[in-house]
Amino acid sequence: MRDLSEQEQFWQGDFGDQYVERNQGHALVSANVALFAKALGRAHALKSVLELGTNTGNNLLALSQLLPTCEFNGVEINAKAHAQAQSLNIGDIWQGSLFDFPRERRYDLTLTKGVLIHLAPELLSKAYDQLYHLSSRYVLIAEYYNPAPVEVSYRGNSGKLFKRDFAGEMLDRFADLHLLDYGFGYHRDPQFPVDDITWFLLEKRP
């Protein structure tokens, strides 16, 4: 069994527990429903979804309202968040690091939302590989965008929040990935505010 990185331990521990407490509520799920409805508008015939970094399951809960016949799967490293997500009974939530999730099968859609921003730059290539190889067709990335990599202080912690062009890096890394759609969620949206998320829907093509 490998040793977890410092960042993985950070999210597995007390700070990850605190994150769970901050990210609750029906308004958050409703905003996610609106965001995913736009982000997946050009995706077709989704029958299986895998989210890397599920936390308490808010994203999968929103997706289940949009795709009621879909099979949902998640990966979550924090035990408290995993327990909450599993208790929703909307899918199978695997407890552990996204880097250790086995590539035993592929899913119609793999996604991250607010996860890649919290990974150290040296870990991103492994995360990109997981998103790509676990997907049979679509990859959805919903993160903080910046044209050049930049680090931002996160609740008084350094080395825990980064902005960059995650989608562009994946497009450069995998020749058969193509940009299908993209958009932005704004924190001042009068109806469905989200945390200034930029989303990119990528598709594998022969």
N, C-alpha and C positions, 0 to 999 in steps of 0.2 A: 504493500500500500504506500503510495507516495505521500510526501509531506505537503500540506497545503501551503500556498503562498501567503504572504502577510495580508494581502487584500482579501483572500478567501476567508482567512481567520477573522478578519475585521467584520465582514458581513455575517459570518456564522455566529458571532458573539453578541455582546450587549448592544453595540451600535445597530446591528441588524434587527435586534428586538425592538429598539426605539423606532426604527423606520417602520416596522409593522404597526405600531401604535399611531403613527402620524398619517398613515395611508389607509383610512377606513371611510365608509359612508356611501350612501346611495347616489349622491351627487357625482362622486368620482366614477362610479360605474356608468351612470347616464352619459357623462362626458366621453367616456371610452366607447360607448355604443356609437355615438355620433362620429367619433374619430375613425373607428374601424369600418363603419359603413362607407365612409369616403375612401379610406385606404384600400379596401378590398373590392371596390366597385368594378374593377376590371379583372378580378380573379374569377375563375370559373370552376365549377364542379368540385368544390372543396369538401372532402370527406374525412380528412384527418389533419389535425393541427398539433404542432409541438411548440411550446413556448419555453425558451431557455431563460431562466430567471423569473419564475412565476410569482414570487412573493406570496401574498395572501390569496391570490386567485382572482383579483379584480378584473384583469384583462380577459381571462378565460370566461369569467361570469358574463362579461359584456359580449364576448364572441358567441357564447351559447345562446344569447337572446337573438343574435343575428343569424346564427347557423344551428338551429335546434336539432338537426339530424346528424350533425358532425361529431366525430370522435375527437376528444380533447385529451392532450397529454401535457404535462409540465415537468420542469426540473427546478428544484429550489434547495439551496444550501442551508438556509436558516431553519432550525427545527420548529420554532414557534410559527413562522410563516408557513412552513410546510403543513403543519397540523391544521391551520385554518383553511388552507387551500384544499386539502384532502377532505375536510369536513363539508365542503360545498357539494360533494358527490356529483361533480360534473365531469370528472375525468380522472385519469391515473396520474398522480403527482409523485415523481421520483425524488427522493431526498439525497442530495449530494451536490458536488460541483458540476457545473455545466461541462467542464473539461473532461470529466470522468464518465459522462453519460454514454452508454454503449451504442455503437452504430449497428444495431441488429436489424434495423428496418429503416425505411424512409417514409416521410410524411408529405402530404400535398403542400403544406405550408409550414415553414419554420419561422419563428419571429422572436425579436427582442424588443422591449419597450423600456427605456430608462435603465438599461443594463450595461451596454457597451461603454457608456460614459463613465462608469465606475470601475472599469478594468484598466490596469496599468498598461501602457502602450506595448510593452513587450509580450503581453498576453493576448493581444488582439488577433494575431495571425491564427492562433489556436481556436479562438472563438469564431472567426470567420470560417475556418475549416469545418467546425461543427455545424454551423448554420447551413453551409453549402452541402456537405455530404449527407446530412440527415434529411434534406429536402429532395423530393422527387420533381418539384416544379417551381414553387414560389418561395421567395424569402422576403419577409417584411421587417424593415429596420425603422424604429421610431425612437429617435434619440435627439440630443442637442447637436445642432449642426454648426460648424465653423469651417470656412474654406481652408484654413491652415490649423494644424494642431495647437491647442492652447490648454493650459491647466488653469482651473478655477478653484479657489478655496471653498471647501464644502463643510459648512457648519464647524468652522475652526480647524478642520483637518486638511493637511496637504497630501497630495498624491492620491486623492480619492474621487476627483471629478475632472473629466477631460472632455473637451469639445473638438470635433474634427469631422472630416468628410468620410464617415464610415462606409456609406454606400459606394462612394467613388473608389475607395480602397478595395472593396469587394469586387467591383466591376473590373478593376485593373488586375486583380488576382485570378479571376476565373473567366476565361475567354468566352464561355457559353452563357454567361449571365448577361441579361439585357435590362435596361431600365424600362419598366412598363408604365409607372405612374409615380407621382410624388405630390406632396402637399404640406401644409403647415397648420398647426393648431395653436391658437393665440390665447394667452392668459386673460385677455380682456374681452373675449367672446361673450356677448351678453346672454347667450343661452347655454352654451356648453364650453365653459372655459377649461383649458388644459394648460400644462406647464411649458408653453412655447416649444412644443415638440415638432420637429420636422420628420416626416415619414417618407419612406422610399419603398415602393413595391418592385421587386426584381423578379425576373422569370428566367428559368433555364430554357434554352432553345437548342435544338439539334444543330 
